[in-house]
């Protein structure tokens, strides 16, 4: 991924399909066409000699997994249709919410 900074504009250029997919998920988390967009705030420190990882928190996105009131009747796998995250559920487990929508059962 390339990052270009021009005054107050930051531009990300994805260099492979995985980065494109990851940016699409991030974009959907941050951008809300109806309400306010969410903000990313830096957390911790970024010292490349120590660790080449920069971390951010997204304001307004819960840190813990949120579940619906719906429960699965039998053991199954569910998927987020936005970010493709999978979860294996046992009978009676509640359906998790991912990317703002309930995860869907995989056939």
Gaussian input, Z-matrix of N, CA and C with variables (Angstrom, degrees):
# hf/3-21g

backbone

0 1
 N
 C     1     B1
 C     2     B2     1     A1
 N     3     B3     2     A2     1     D1
 C     4     B4     3     A3     2     D2
 C     5     B5     4     A4     3     D3
 N     6     B6     5     A5     4     D4
 C     7     B7     6     A6     5     D5
 C     8     B8     7     A7     6     D6
 N     9     B9     8     A8     7     D7
 C    10    B10     9     A9     8     D8
 C    11    B11    10    A10     9     D9
 N    12    B12    11    A11    10    D10
 C    13    B13    12    A12    11    D11
 C    14    B14    13    A13    12    D12
 N    15    B15    14    A14    13    D13
 C    16    B16    15    A15    14    D14
 C    17    B17    16    A16    15    D15
 N    18    B18    17    A17    16    D16
 C    19    B19    18    A18    17    D17
 C    20    B20    19    A19    18    D18
 N    21    B21    20    A20    19    D19
 C    22    B22    21    A21    20    D20
 C    23    B23    22    A22    21    D21
 N    24    B24    23    A23    22    D22
 C    25    B25    24    A24    23    D23
 C    26    B26    25    A25    24    D24
 N    27    B27    26    A26    25    D25
 C    28    B28    27    A27    26    D26
 C    29    B29    28    A28    27    D27
 N    30    B30    29    A29    28    D28
 C    31    B31    30    A30    29    D29
 C    32    B32    31    A31    30    D30
 N    33    B33    32    A32    31    D31
 C    34    B34    33    A33    32    D32
 C    35    B35    34    A34    33    D33
 N    36    B36    35    A35    34    D34
 C    37    B37    36    A36    35    D35
 C    38    B38    37    A37    36    D36
 N    39    B39    38    A38    37    D37
 C    40    B40    39    A39    38    D38
 C    41    B41    40    A40    39    D39
 N    42    B42    41    A41    40    D40
 C    43    B43    42    A42    41    D41
 C    44    B44    43    A43    42    D42
 N    45    B45    44    A44    43    D43
 C    46    B46    45    A45    44    D44
 C    47    B47    46    A46    45    D45
 N    48    B48    47    A47    46    D46
 C    49    B49    48    A48    47    D47
 C    50    B50    49    A49    48    D48
 N    51    B51    50    A50    49    D49
 C    52    B52    51    A51    50    D50
 C    53    B53    52    A52    51    D51
 N    54    B54    53    A53    52    D52
 C    55    B55    54    A54    53    D53
 C    56    B56    55    A55    54    D54
 N    57    B57    56    A56    55    D55
 C    58    B58    57    A57    56    D56
 C    59    B59    58    A58    57    D57
 N    60    B60    59    A59    58    D58
 C    61    B61    60    A60    59    D59
 C    62    B62    61    A61    60    D60
 N    63    B63    62    A62    61    D61
 C    64    B64    63    A63    62    D62
 C    65    B65    64    A64    63    D63
 N    66    B66    65    A65    64    D64
 C    67    B67    66    A66    65    D65
 C    68    B68    67    A67    66    D66
 N    69    B69    68    A68    67    D67
 C    70    B70    69    A69    68    D68
 C    71    B71    70    A70    69    D69
 N    72    B72    71    A71    70    D70
 C    73    B73    72    A72    71    D71
 C    74    B74    73    A73    72    D72
 N    75    B75    74    A74    73    D73
 C    76    B76    75    A75    74    D74
 C    77    B77    76    A76    75    D75
 N    78    B78    77    A77    76    D76
 C    79    B79    78    A78    77    D77
 C    80    B80    79    A79    78    D78
 N    81    B81    80    A80    79    D79
 C    82    B82    81    A81    80    D80
 C    83    B83    82    A82    81    D81
 N    84    B84    83    A83    82    D82
 C    85    B85    84    A84    83    D83
 C    86    B86    85    A85    84    D84
 N    87    B87    86    A86    85    D85
 C    88    B88    87    A87    86    D86
 C    89    B89    88    A88    87    D87
 N    90    B90    89    A89    88    D88
 C    91    B91    90    A90    89    D89
 C    92    B92    91    A91    90    D90
 N    93    B93    92    A92    91    D91
 C    94    B94    93    A93    92    D92
 C    95    B95    94    A94    93    D93
 N    96    B96    95    A95    94    D94
 C    97    B97    96    A96    95    D95
 C    98    B98    97    A97    96    D96
 N    99    B99    98    A98    97    D97
 C   100   B100    99    A99    98    D98
 C   101   B101   100   A100    99    D99
 N   102   B102   101   A101   100   D100
 C   103   B103   102   A102   101   D101
 C   104   B104   103   A103   102   D102
 N   105   B105   104   A104   103   D103
 C   106   B106   105   A105   104   D104
 C   107   B107   106   A106   105   D105
 N   108   B108   107   A107   106   D106
 C   109   B109   108   A108   107   D107
 C   110   B110   109   A109   108   D108
 N   111   B111   110   A110   109   D109
 C   112   B112   111   A111   110   D110
 C   113   B113   112   A112   111   D111
 N   114   B114   113   A113   112   D112
 C   115   B115   114   A114   113   D113
 C   116   B116   115   A115   114   D114
 N   117   B117   116   A116   115   D115
 C   118   B118   117   A117   116   D116
 C   119   B119   118   A118   117   D117
 N   120   B120   119   A119   118   D118
 C   121   B121   120   A120   119   D119
 C   122   B122   121   A121   120   D120
 N   123   B123   122   A122   121   D121
 C   124   B124   123   A123   122   D122
 C   125   B125   124   A124   123   D123
 N   126   B126   125   A125   124   D124
 C   127   B127   126   A126   125   D125
 C   128   B128   127   A127   126   D126
 N   129   B129   128   A128   127   D127
 C   130   B130   129   A129   128   D128
 C   131   B131   130   A130   129   D129
 N   132   B132   131   A131   130   D130
 C   133   B133   132   A132   131   D131
 C   134   B134   133   A133   132   D132
 N   135   B135   134   A134   133   D133
 C   136   B136   135   A135   134   D134
 C   137   B137   136   A136   135   D135
 N   138   B138   137   A137   136   D136
 C   139   B139   138   A138   137   D137
 C   140   B140   139   A139   138   D138
 N   141   B141   140   A140   139   D139
 C   142   B142   141   A141   140   D140
 C   143   B143   142   A142   141   D141
 N   144   B144   143   A143   142   D142
 C   145   B145   144   A144   143   D143
 C   146   B146   145   A145   144   D144
 N   147   B147   146   A146   145   D145
 C   148   B148   147   A147   146   D146
 C   149   B149   148   A148   147   D147
 N   150   B150   149   A149   148   D148
 C   151   B151   150   A150   149   D149
 C   152   B152   151   A151   150   D150
 N   153   B153   152   A152   151   D151
 C   154   B154   153   A153   152   D152
 C   155   B155   154   A154   153   D153
 N   156   B156   155   A155   154   D154
 C   157   B157   156   A156   155   D155
 C   158   B158   157   A157   156   D156
 N   159   B159   158   A158   157   D157
 C   160   B160   159   A159   158   D158
 C   161   B161   160   A160   159   D159
 N   162   B162   161   A161   160   D160
 C   163   B163   162   A162   161   D161
 C   164   B164   163   A163   162   D162
 N   165   B165   164   A164   163   D163
 C   166   B166   165   A165   164   D164
 C   167   B167   166   A166   165   D165
 N   168   B168   167   A167   166   D166
 C   169   B169   168   A168   167   D167
 C   170   B170   169   A169   168   D168
 N   171   B171   170   A170   169   D169
 C   172   B172   171   A171   170   D170
 C   173   B173   172   A172   171   D171
 N   174   B174   173   A173   172   D172
 C   175   B175   174   A174   173   D173
 C   176   B176   175   A175   174   D174
 N   177   B177   176   A176   175   D175
 C   178   B178   177   A177   176   D176
 C   179   B179   178   A178   177   D177
 N   180   B180   179   A179   178   D178
 C   181   B181   180   A180   179   D179
 C   182   B182   181   A181   180   D180
 N   183   B183   182   A182   181   D181
 C   184   B184   183   A183   182   D182
 C   185   B185   184   A184   183   D183
 N   186   B186   185   A185   184   D184
 C   187   B187   186   A186   185   D185
 C   188   B188   187   A187   186   D186
 N   189   B189   188   A188   187   D187
 C   190   B190   189   A189   188   D188
 C   191   B191   190   A190   189   D189
 N   192   B192   191   A191   190   D190
 C   193   B193   192   A192   191   D191
 C   194   B194   193   A193   192   D192
 N   195   B195   194   A194   193   D193
 C   196   B196   195   A195   194   D194
 C   197   B197   196   A196   195   D195
 N   198   B198   197   A197   196   D196
 C   199   B199   198   A198   197   D197
 C   200   B200   199   A199   198   D198
 N   201   B201   200   A200   199   D199
 C   202   B202   201   A201   200   D200
 C   203   B203   202   A202   201   D201
 N   204   B204   203   A203   202   D202
 C   205   B205   204   A204   203   D203
 C   206   B206   205   A205   204   D204
 N   207   B207   206   A206   205   D205
 C   208   B208   207   A207   206   D206
 C   209   B209   208   A208   207   D207
 N   210   B210   209   A209   208   D208
 C   211   B211   210   A210   209   D209
 C   212   B212   211   A211   210   D210
 N   213   B213   212   A212   211   D211
 C   214   B214   213   A213   212   D212
 C   215   B215   214   A214   213   D213
 N   216   B216   215   A215   214   D214
 C   217   B217   216   A216   215   D215
 C   218   B218   217   A217   216   D216
 N   219   B219   218   A218   217   D217
 C   220   B220   219   A219   218   D218
 C   221   B221   220   A220   219   D219
 N   222   B222   221   A221   220   D220
 C   223   B223   222   A222   221   D221
 C   224   B224   223   A223   222   D222
 N   225   B225   224   A224   223   D223
 C   226   B226   225   A225   224   D224
 C   227   B227   226   A226   225   D225
 N   228   B228   227   A227   226   D226
 C   229   B229   228   A228   227   D227
 C   230   B230   229   A229   228   D228
 N   231   B231   230   A230   229   D229
 C   232   B232   231   A231   230   D230
 C   233   B233   232   A232   231   D231
 N   234   B234   233   A233   232   D232
 C   235   B235   234   A234   233   D233
 C   236   B236   235   A235   234   D234
 N   237   B237   236   A236   235   D235
 C   238   B238   237   A237   236   D236
 C   239   B239   238   A238   237   D237
 N   240   B240   239   A239   238   D238
 C   241   B241   240   A240   239   D239
 C   242   B242   241   A241   240   D240
 N   243   B243   242   A242   241   D241
 C   244   B244   243   A243   242   D242
 C   245   B245   244   A244   243   D243
 N   246   B246   245   A245   244   D244
 C   247   B247   246   A246   245   D245
 C   248   B248   247   A247   246   D246
 N   249   B249   248   A248   247   D247
 C   250   B250   249   A249   248   D248
 C   251   B251   250   A250   249   D249
 N   252   B252   251   A251   250   D250
 C   253   B253   252   A252   251   D251
 C   254   B254   253   A253   252   D252
 N   255   B255   254   A254   253   D253
 C   256   B256   255   A255   254   D254
 C   257   B257   256   A256   255   D255
 N   258   B258   257   A257   256   D256
 C   259   B259   258   A258   257   D257
 C   260   B260   259   A259   258   D258
 N   261   B261   260   A260   259   D259
 C   262   B262   261   A261   260   D260
 C   263   B263   262   A262   261   D261
 N   264   B264   263   A263   262   D262
 C   265   B265   264   A264   263   D263
 C   266   B266   265   A265   264   D264
 N   267   B267   266   A266   265   D265
 C   268   B268   267   A267   266   D266
 C   269   B269   268   A268   267   D267
 N   270   B270   269   A269   268   D268
 C   271   B271   270   A270   269   D269
 C   272   B272   271   A271   270   D270
 N   273   B273   272   A272   271   D271
 C   274   B274   273   A273   272   D272
 C   275   B275   274   A274   273   D273
 N   276   B276   275   A275   274   D274
 C   277   B277   276   A276   275   D275
 C   278   B278   277   A277   276   D276
 N   279   B279   278   A278   277   D277
 C   280   B280   279   A279   278   D278
 C   281   B281   280   A280   279   D279
 N   282   B282   281   A281   280   D280
 C   283   B283   282   A282   281   D281
 C   284   B284   283   A283   282   D282
 N   285   B285   284   A284   283   D283
 C   286   B286   285   A285   284   D284
 C   287   B287   286   A286   285   D285
 N   288   B288   287   A287   286   D286
 C   289   B289   288   A288   287   D287
 C   290   B290   289   A289   288   D288
 N   291   B291   290   A290   289   D289
 C   292   B292   291   A291   290   D290
 C   293   B293   292   A292   291   D291
 N   294   B294   293   A293   292   D292
 C   295   B295   294   A294   293   D293
 C   296   B296   295   A295   294   D294
 N   297   B297   296   A296   295   D295
 C   298   B298   297   A297   296   D296
 C   299   B299   298   A298   297   D297
 N   300   B300   299   A299   298   D298
 C   301   B301   300   A300   299   D299
 C   302   B302   301   A301   300   D300
 N   303   B303   302   A302   301   D301
 C   304   B304   303   A303   302   D302
 C   305   B305   304   A304   303   D303
 N   306   B306   305   A305   304   D304
 C   307   B307   306   A306   305   D305
 C   308   B308   307   A307   306   D306
 N   309   B309   308   A308   307   D307
 C   310   B310   309   A309   308   D308
 C   311   B311   310   A310   309   D309
 N   312   B312   311   A311   310   D310
 C   313   B313   312   A312   311   D311
 C   314   B314   313   A313   312   D312
 N   315   B315   314   A314   313   D313
 C   316   B316   315   A315   314   D314
 C   317   B317   316   A316   315   D315
 N   318   B318   317   A317   316   D316
 C   319   B319   318   A318   317   D317
 C   320   B320   319   A319   318   D318

   B1=1.4318
   B2=1.5255
   B3=1.3099
   B4=1.4574
   B5=1.5260
   B6=1.3259
   B7=1.4587
   B8=1.5222
   B9=1.3329
   B10=1.4624
   B11=1.5267
   B12=1.3398
   B13=1.4632
   B14=1.5196
   B15=1.3400
   B16=1.4614
   B17=1.5247
   B18=1.3268
   B19=1.4650
   B20=1.5260
   B21=1.3407
   B22=1.4644
   B23=1.5347
   B24=1.3104
   B25=1.4683
   B26=1.5293
   B27=1.3225
   B28=1.4641
   B29=1.5222
   B30=1.3176
   B31=1.4655
   B32=1.5271
   B33=1.3343
   B34=1.4598
   B35=1.5261
   B36=1.3206
   B37=1.4608
   B38=1.5201
   B39=1.3153
   B40=1.4583
   B41=1.5243
   B42=1.3342
   B43=1.4602
   B44=1.5239
   B45=1.3376
   B46=1.4616
   B47=1.5284
   B48=1.3282
   B49=1.4691
   B50=1.5306
   B51=1.3344
   B52=1.4692
   B53=1.5274
   B54=1.3262
   B55=1.4631
   B56=1.5247
   B57=1.3306
   B58=1.4620
   B59=1.5208
   B60=1.3240
   B61=1.4664
   B62=1.5216
   B63=1.3291
   B64=1.4675
   B65=1.5235
   B66=1.3338
   B67=1.4622
   B68=1.5221
   B69=1.3199
   B70=1.4636
   B71=1.5260
   B72=1.3282
   B73=1.4648
   B74=1.5238
   B75=1.3325
   B76=1.4634
   B77=1.5220
   B78=1.3140
   B79=1.4630
   B80=1.5253
   B81=1.3233
   B82=1.4703
   B83=1.5191
   B84=1.3304
   B85=1.4625
   B86=1.5256
   B87=1.3259
   B88=1.4593
   B89=1.5229
   B90=1.3229
   B91=1.4633
   B92=1.5210
   B93=1.3363
   B94=1.4625
   B95=1.5227
   B96=1.3202
   B97=1.4614
   B98=1.5259
   B99=1.3299
   B100=1.4607
   B101=1.5241
   B102=1.3085
   B103=1.4670
   B104=1.5320
   B105=1.3269
   B106=1.4625
   B107=1.5236
   B108=1.3240
   B109=1.4588
   B110=1.5223
   B111=1.3152
   B112=1.4665
   B113=1.5282
   B114=1.3344
   B115=1.4617
   B116=1.5175
   B117=1.3272
   B118=1.4622
   B119=1.5180
   B120=1.3298
   B121=1.4611
   B122=1.5245
   B123=1.3378
   B124=1.4670
   B125=1.5206
   B126=1.3328
   B127=1.4667
   B128=1.5238
   B129=1.3066
   B130=1.4633
   B131=1.5118
   B132=1.3228
   B133=1.4602
   B134=1.5169
   B135=1.3211
   B136=1.4589
   B137=1.5224
   B138=1.3125
   B139=1.4635
   B140=1.5261
   B141=1.3569
   B142=1.4678
   B143=1.5223
   B144=1.3347
   B145=1.4657
   B146=1.5238
   B147=1.3223
   B148=1.4649
   B149=1.5306
   B150=1.3387
   B151=1.4651
   B152=1.5184
   B153=1.3117
   B154=1.4579
   B155=1.5307
   B156=1.3312
   B157=1.4619
   B158=1.5210
   B159=1.3272
   B160=1.4648
   B161=1.5225
   B162=1.3409
   B163=1.4648
   B164=1.5213
   B165=1.3282
   B166=1.4548
   B167=1.5197
   B168=1.3166
   B169=1.4566
   B170=1.5254
   B171=1.3257
   B172=1.4583
   B173=1.5217
   B174=1.3296
   B175=1.4616
   B176=1.5262
   B177=1.3260
   B178=1.4583
   B179=1.5159
   B180=1.3175
   B181=1.4653
   B182=1.5203
   B183=1.3410
   B184=1.4671
   B185=1.5275
   B186=1.3326
   B187=1.4648
   B188=1.5172
   B189=1.3159
   B190=1.4598
   B191=1.5222
   B192=1.3117
   B193=1.4547
   B194=1.5195
   B195=1.3258
   B196=1.4594
   B197=1.5224
   B198=1.3206
   B199=1.4598
   B200=1.5214
   B201=1.3316
   B202=1.4587
   B203=1.5252
   B204=1.3178
   B205=1.4646
   B206=1.5251
   B207=1.3457
   B208=1.4621
   B209=1.5244
   B210=1.3265
   B211=1.4596
   B212=1.5221
   B213=1.3379
   B214=1.4610
   B215=1.5266
   B216=1.3253
   B217=1.4620
   B218=1.5232
   B219=1.3299
   B220=1.4630
   B221=1.5229
   B222=1.3240
   B223=1.4614
   B224=1.5268
   B225=1.3372
   B226=1.4595
   B227=1.5304
   B228=1.3123
   B229=1.4580
   B230=1.5186
   B231=1.3364
   B232=1.4629
   B233=1.5236
   B234=1.3370
   B235=1.4610
   B236=1.5259
   B237=1.3150
   B238=1.4615
   B239=1.5234
   B240=1.3094
   B241=1.4600
   B242=1.5280
   B243=1.3303
   B244=1.4642
   B245=1.5230
   B246=1.3430
   B247=1.4711
   B248=1.5311
   B249=1.3328
   B250=1.4728
   B251=1.5198
   B252=1.3290
   B253=1.4643
   B254=1.5269
   B255=1.3291
   B256=1.4597
   B257=1.5190
   B258=1.3376
   B259=1.4633
   B260=1.5208
   B261=1.3158
   B262=1.4642
   B263=1.5270
   B264=1.3319
   B265=1.4624
   B266=1.5195
   B267=1.3177
   B268=1.4610
   B269=1.5205
   B270=1.3100
   B271=1.4601
   B272=1.5287
   B273=1.3403
   B274=1.4608
   B275=1.5171
   B276=1.3512
   B277=1.4672
   B278=1.5273
   B279=1.3213
   B280=1.4629
   B281=1.5228
   B282=1.3335
   B283=1.4579
   B284=1.5313
   B285=1.3507
   B286=1.4616
   B287=1.5264
   B288=1.3241
   B289=1.4569
   B290=1.5237
   B291=1.3238
   B292=1.4647
   B293=1.5293
   B294=1.2969
   B295=1.4700
   B296=1.5285
   B297=1.3413
   B298=1.4590
   B299=1.5162
   B300=1.3377
   B301=1.4686
   B302=1.5206
   B303=1.3545
   B304=1.4733
   B305=1.5289
   B306=1.3237
   B307=1.4623
   B308=1.5277
   B309=1.3279
   B310=1.4601
   B311=1.5218
   B312=1.3349
   B313=1.4619
   B314=1.5221
   B315=1.3427
   B316=1.4608
   B317=1.5168
   B318=1.3245
   B319=1.4746
   B320=1.4963
   A1=107.94
   A2=115.29
   A3=120.83
   A4=108.40
   A5=115.78
   A6=121.90
   A7=107.54
   A8=116.22
   A9=121.69
   A10=108.13
   A11=116.34
   A12=121.20
   A13=108.49
   A14=116.00
   A15=122.64
   A16=107.40
   A17=116.22
   A18=124.17
   A19=109.87
   A20=118.50
   A21=120.12
   A22=112.84
   A23=117.60
   A24=122.46
   A25=108.91
   A26=116.29
   A27=122.06
   A28=107.24
   A29=116.06
   A30=121.15
   A31=109.63
   A32=115.78
   A33=122.42
   A34=108.04
   A35=116.77
   A36=121.72
   A37=107.65
   A38=115.50
   A39=120.66
   A40=109.68
   A41=115.71
   A42=120.75
   A43=113.96
   A44=117.26
   A45=119.51
   A46=108.78
   A47=117.89
   A48=121.13
   A49=113.82
   A50=118.13
   A51=120.03
   A52=110.77
   A53=117.06
   A54=120.20
   A55=110.53
   A56=117.28
   A57=121.12
   A58=110.41
   A59=117.32
   A60=121.76
   A61=110.78
   A62=116.83
   A63=120.82
   A64=111.46
   A65=117.64
   A66=120.83
   A67=110.68
   A68=117.27
   A69=120.39
   A70=110.63
   A71=117.74
   A72=121.95
   A73=109.78
   A74=117.23
   A75=121.19
   A76=110.72
   A77=117.34
   A78=122.27
   A79=110.42
   A80=116.90
   A81=120.66
   A82=111.73
   A83=117.32
   A84=120.23
   A85=111.41
   A86=116.90
   A87=121.45
   A88=114.01
   A89=117.55
   A90=121.70
   A91=110.63
   A92=115.40
   A93=121.89
   A94=107.07
   A95=116.80
   A96=121.39
   A97=112.71
   A98=118.25
   A99=122.06
   A100=111.72
   A101=117.77
   A102=121.63
   A103=109.46
   A104=115.20
   A105=120.35
   A106=110.98
   A107=115.47
   A108=120.41
   A109=109.20
   A110=116.03
   A111=121.05
   A112=109.29
   A113=115.56
   A114=121.42
   A115=110.42
   A116=115.28
   A117=121.42
   A118=107.80
   A119=115.70
   A120=121.69
   A121=108.67
   A122=117.84
   A123=119.51
   A124=111.40
   A125=115.96
   A126=121.03
   A127=108.43
   A128=115.05
   A129=119.40
   A130=111.24
   A131=115.25
   A132=120.88
   A133=109.28
   A134=115.52
   A135=120.48
   A136=107.76
   A137=115.30
   A138=122.74
   A139=106.29
   A140=117.36
   A141=120.62
   A142=114.68
   A143=117.96
   A144=119.69
   A145=111.57
   A146=116.06
   A147=121.73
   A148=111.15
   A149=116.12
   A150=122.23
   A151=107.80
   A152=116.89
   A153=121.12
   A154=111.34
   A155=116.53
   A156=122.64
   A157=108.65
   A158=116.31
   A159=121.75
   A160=106.94
   A161=117.28
   A162=121.25
   A163=110.23
   A164=114.54
   A165=122.09
   A166=108.45
   A167=116.43
   A168=121.86
   A169=106.66
   A170=116.59
   A171=121.27
   A172=107.38
   A173=116.27
   A174=120.77
   A175=109.69
   A176=115.52
   A177=120.62
   A178=114.72
   A179=118.18
   A180=121.60
   A181=106.95
   A182=117.62
   A183=119.35
   A184=112.01
   A185=115.28
   A186=120.61
   A187=112.19
   A188=117.01
   A189=119.35
   A190=110.13
   A191=116.15
   A192=121.47
   A193=109.74
   A194=115.60
   A195=122.15
   A196=107.34
   A197=116.47
   A198=121.27
   A199=110.38
   A200=116.11
   A201=121.32
   A202=108.39
   A203=116.72
   A204=121.15
   A205=111.09
   A206=116.84
   A207=121.59
   A208=110.25
   A209=115.50
   A210=121.38
   A211=109.05
   A212=115.85
   A213=119.54
   A214=108.92
   A215=115.97
   A216=121.75
   A217=112.25
   A218=116.00
   A219=120.22
   A220=109.16
   A221=115.78
   A222=121.27
   A223=109.88
   A224=116.70
   A225=120.06
   A226=110.38
   A227=114.98
   A228=122.26
   A229=107.64
   A230=115.96
   A231=120.91
   A232=108.35
   A233=115.85
   A234=121.39
   A235=109.62
   A236=115.66
   A237=121.72
   A238=106.34
   A239=117.25
   A240=121.10
   A241=112.03
   A242=117.48
   A243=120.86
   A244=111.09
   A245=117.19
   A246=119.85
   A247=113.44
   A248=117.54
   A249=123.24
   A250=114.47
   A251=118.07
   A252=120.64
   A253=107.86
   A254=116.53
   A255=122.55
   A256=110.40
   A257=116.27
   A258=121.87
   A259=107.83
   A260=116.48
   A261=121.99
   A262=107.66
   A263=117.14
   A264=122.06
   A265=110.78
   A266=114.97
   A267=121.69
   A268=108.57
   A269=116.77
   A270=122.09
   A271=109.92
   A272=116.18
   A273=121.33
   A274=114.31
   A275=117.93
   A276=120.72
   A277=110.16
   A278=116.36
   A279=121.41
   A280=109.68
   A281=115.79
   A282=121.59
   A283=108.96
   A284=118.24
   A285=120.38
   A286=112.34
   A287=115.25
   A288=122.62
   A289=107.04
   A290=116.99
   A291=121.85
   A292=108.02
   A293=117.22
   A294=122.91
   A295=111.11
   A296=116.08
   A297=121.48
   A298=115.82
   A299=118.33
   A300=121.25
   A301=110.00
   A302=117.35
   A303=119.26
   A304=110.13
   A305=115.82
   A306=120.01
   A307=108.71
   A308=116.54
   A309=121.79
   A310=110.98
   A311=114.92
   A312=120.73
   A313=110.30
   A314=115.58
   A315=121.96
   A316=107.85
   A317=116.71
   A318=120.75
   A319=111.26
   D1=136.33
   D2=175.59
   D3=-104.30
   D4=141.79
   D5=177.91
   D6=-122.75
   D7=124.15
   D8=177.11
   D9=-117.10
   D10=134.62
   D11=-179.63
   D12=-120.15
   D13=124.37
   D14=176.66
   D15=-129.29
   D16=96.93
   D17=-176.60
   D18=56.84
   D19=-108.13
   D20=-177.40
   D21=-101.85
   D22=12.97
   D23=179.39
   D24=-110.48
   D25=128.03
   D26=175.24
   D27=-114.38
   D28=127.99
   D29=-178.39
   D30=-119.19
   D31=128.12
   D32=177.94
   D33=-105.85
   D34=131.38
   D35=175.33
   D36=-118.02
   D37=115.81
   D38=-179.02
   D39=-76.67
   D40=142.03
   D41=-175.40
   D42=-114.64
   D43=-0.04
   D44=176.35
   D45=-156.09
   D46=164.64
   D47=-176.51
   D48=-59.36
   D49=-36.18
   D50=-179.74
   D51=-65.14
   D52=-41.83
   D53=177.77
   D54=-64.02
   D55=-38.18
   D56=177.57
   D57=-62.61
   D58=-44.56
   D59=178.09
   D60=-62.78
   D61=-45.13
   D62=179.49
   D63=-61.98
   D64=-40.67
   D65=179.45
   D66=-67.26
   D67=-36.51
   D68=178.11
   D69=-62.77
   D70=-41.96
   D71=177.35
   D72=-63.49
   D73=-46.77
   D74=178.83
   D75=-60.47
   D76=-43.54
   D77=-179.68
   D78=-59.82
   D79=-44.33
   D80=-179.71
   D81=-66.64
   D82=-30.63
   D83=176.23
   D84=-71.67
   D85=-38.39
   D86=-174.12
   D87=-84.29
   D88=-37.87
   D89=-171.11
   D90=-95.45
   D91=127.88
   D92=177.01
   D93=-128.09
   D94=109.40
   D95=-176.02
   D96=-67.73
   D97=-20.57
   D98=-176.60
   D99=-98.20
   D100=-41.63
   D101=-176.49
   D102=-113.98
   D103=-157.42
   D104=-179.93
   D105=-77.26
   D106=144.10
   D107=173.61
   D108=-72.62
   D109=154.93
   D110=178.60
   D111=-88.89
   D112=160.14
   D113=-179.51
   D114=-115.35
   D115=147.28
   D116=173.21
   D117=-103.02
   D118=130.91
   D119=178.51
   D120=-119.81
   D121=134.70
   D122=178.88
   D123=-67.23
   D124=144.06
   D125=174.91
   D126=-129.56
   D127=151.41
   D128=179.36
   D129=72.28
   D130=-143.75
   D131=-177.60
   D132=-134.54
   D133=156.54
   D134=173.56
   D135=-124.17
   D136=101.81
   D137=177.84
   D138=-126.89
   D139=97.92
   D140=-174.27
   D141=-52.70
   D142=-34.71
   D143=179.90
   D144=-67.42
   D145=-25.71
   D146=-178.80
   D147=-91.68
   D148=-48.29
   D149=179.87
   D150=-157.92
   D151=130.84
   D152=-177.14
   D153=-91.18
   D154=41.20
   D155=-179.80
   D156=-123.31
   D157=128.07
   D158=173.42
   D159=-108.19
   D160=130.50
   D161=-176.85
   D162=-115.78
   D163=144.54
   D164=179.26
   D165=-136.71
   D166=152.72
   D167=172.55
   D168=-110.19
   D169=140.85
   D170=177.64
   D171=-97.79
   D172=116.04
   D173=-178.99
   D174=-66.55
   D175=136.46
   D176=177.49
   D177=89.14
   D178=-1.67
   D179=176.50
   D180=-107.34
   D181=119.51
   D182=-176.79
   D183=-61.42
   D184=142.36
   D185=-178.77
   D186=-76.64
   D187=-26.59
   D188=-179.88
   D189=-99.90
   D190=159.90
   D191=179.15
   D192=-68.73
   D193=133.08
   D194=177.83
   D195=-102.06
   D196=141.43
   D197=-178.56
   D198=-120.64
   D199=151.85
   D200=173.43
   D201=-82.40
   D202=173.66
   D203=175.22
   D204=-80.52
   D205=-11.85
   D206=-179.78
   D207=-73.58
   D208=140.61
   D209=177.43
   D210=-120.57
   D211=146.35
   D212=177.71
   D213=-80.33
   D214=144.44
   D215=-177.17
   D216=-82.98
   D217=-27.75
   D218=179.75
   D219=-144.04
   D220=164.39
   D221=-179.53
   D222=-56.13
   D223=133.72
   D224=-178.11
   D225=-159.60
   D226=174.81
   D227=174.40
   D228=-115.49
   D229=136.43
   D230=177.43
   D231=-117.56
   D232=156.38
   D233=-177.52
   D234=-136.65
   D235=147.33
   D236=171.14
   D237=-87.92
   D238=121.43
   D239=-177.12
   D240=-74.18
   D241=-9.87
   D242=179.05
   D243=-91.35
   D244=-52.61
   D245=-174.51
   D246=-107.34
   D247=-3.00
   D248=178.34
   D249=67.58
   D250=21.78
   D251=175.60
   D252=-74.75
   D253=138.46
   D254=179.75
   D255=-109.78
   D256=153.27
   D257=173.31
   D258=-144.53
   D259=139.33
   D260=177.54
   D261=-98.48
   D262=122.87
   D263=-177.70
   D264=-113.20
   D265=147.37
   D266=175.06
   D267=-99.48
   D268=161.68
   D269=179.12
   D270=-53.07
   D271=129.11
   D272=179.31
   D273=93.04
   D274=-11.51
   D275=177.79
   D276=-68.43
   D277=147.49
   D278=175.04
   D279=-79.75
   D280=149.70
   D281=-178.98
   D282=-79.56
   D283=124.38
   D284=179.69
   D285=-73.60
   D286=155.11
   D287=173.96
   D288=-101.19
   D289=131.94
   D290=179.16
   D291=-136.16
   D292=136.94
   D293=-179.50
   D294=54.09
   D295=32.05
   D296=175.73
   D297=85.25
   D298=1.01
   D299=-178.36
   D300=-133.99
   D301=150.00
   D302=176.03
   D303=-61.50
   D304=139.27
   D305=177.23
   D306=-68.35
   D307=150.64
   D308=-175.27
   D309=-107.72
   D310=145.71
   D311=-179.49
   D312=-70.02
   D313=138.21
   D314=178.10
   D315=-90.63
   D316=136.92
   D317=179.49
   D318=-69.83

